Amino acid sequence: MARKIDTDTFGFLATDISRLIRADLDRRIGETGIGLTAGEGRTLIHAARAGSVRQNVLAERMGVEAMTLSSFLDRLEARGLVTRRPDPADRRANLIEITEAADAVIGDIQSMSASIRHRAARGIDPAEWERFLSVLKTVRNNLAEQRGEPQRRSPGSAS
């Protein structure tokens, strides 16, 4: 018996949008010649977003296996874009931090991301787009709260 699946539900839409953004960004990173694989680029951006973060926490936030992340970090560290240092709270764990040398590469990736966002928002009234982003932030906070994760605040938002 054929099942009818509604592919316009929140979960399917969020997954499809995420997949399309990731594929476009991966393609752009590969084409730019910045010398990173797409996975390394994503790792660098996630590390910049997280600040000083344990390697296992970064892997979880990225949704990748610890060994996969370790390979990305090895190559980023060899290029001087990230550092690993022992976590003073647990010397068995490493803290990942980006270096000043990563700033230019991060700027390139942010420009690519801005271009993707601009194309995604094409034909949408700017006020409607801002409202859409606000709703997505509320959804993210609702789901993070359910998992016991801290809520994220946007720069300039009220506490």
N, C-alpha and C positions, 0 to 999 in steps of 0.2 A: 504494500500500500504506500503510495507516494504521500509524503508529508509536506504540508505547506508551511514554510518557515518565513516569518516576517523579518526581512533583512533590514528594515528601517527602524528597528528598535535602538534604544540608547547604546546598548553594548555593541551591537554590530556597527553602528555609525561611528562610535568612538574608536573601535578597533580598525575599521577601514581608514578613517582619517589618519590615525597614528601610523598605519602601514604606509599610506601614500606619502606622508610627510617624511618618514624615515627613508623610504626608497629614493625620494627626490634629493634629500640631503646627502645620502650615501653617494648617489651619482655625482652630485656637484663636488663633494669632497674628492672623489676619485679623479675628476676632470681638472681640478684646479692646479695640480702640481705642488700642493703644499707639503707633500711628502708623508702624508698620513693615510692609513687605511680608514675606511668609514668607522670601524670599531674604535680605532684609536682616537678619531675625532670626537665621537660620542663620549668616550671615556674622559677626554680632556674637558669637554663642556660640562659633563656631570660633576667632575672633580671641582671645577671652578664654581659651580652652583652650590656644592656642598661645603666648600671651605675645607678646613682640616678635618678629615673624616677617616674612620677606620676602613681598611681595605674591604673587609667583609660587609660592612654597611653599604659601601659604594656598590659592590656587586649586587646586593639585594635591591638597591634603588634603581639600578640599571636593568635588572631582570636578566642577569647573565650569571653563569657559573663562575665560581671563584678562580678556577684554573684559566678560564677564558680571560677574565679581567687581569689576572697575573701576567699573562702574555702581552696584553695591551700595555700594561704598566711597565713591563721590562723595556719595551721599545720606546715608550715615552720618556722613561728615565734615562735611557741611553742617549736620547736627543737633548737632554737637559730641560725637558718641559714639565716634569713632575719630580718630586722627591718623596722618598719613603723614609720615615724615621720611626723608631720604636715609640709606642704609645706609653707615656709615663705612668698611666694607670694600669697598664698590662703589657709588660715587655714582650709578651708572645705575639702581640698584635702590632701592626704597622699603621701609622697615620699617613695619609696621602695628602700632599699639598702641591699646588701648581707653583711654578717659578715665574719670575719676571720675563724670562725668555718665552714663555707661553703666550704672553699678551698679544703679540702680533697674529699668531695662529688663531687664537680665540676670536680676535677681531674679524679675521677672514671668515670664520665659521658663523659668527653672528651676522655678518653681511649676507651670507647665503641664506641663513634662516629668515632674515628680514624680507628678502626677496620672495621666499616661499610664502610667508605670512601675507605679503602684499597681494600675491596672486590668489591666495585662498580667500581674501576679503574682497576680491573684485566683484563689483556690482552690488555690494552691501553698503547701505547707508552707514557712515562712520559712527553715528550714535547707536545704531542697531548693533554694529560690531562690538562696541564697548559694552553694551548690555549683555551680549552673548558671552563675552569674556568674563564678565561679572558672574553670570549664571554658572559658567564652567568652574570658576573658583569656588563658588558655593558648593557645587557638587563634589569637587575635590576635597574640600574641608569636611563635608558630611561623611564621605567615605573614609578619610584619614582618621576622623574622630572615632568612627566605628572600630577601627583597627588599633586605636590608642596612640596614633601618631600625632605629633604636634601639628597644629594648623599653621598654614603659611599665610603670611601677610604680604601684601604687595607694597613696594616702596611708596611711601607717601600716604599709606592708608592709616586710618585711625586705629589705635590699639584697643 
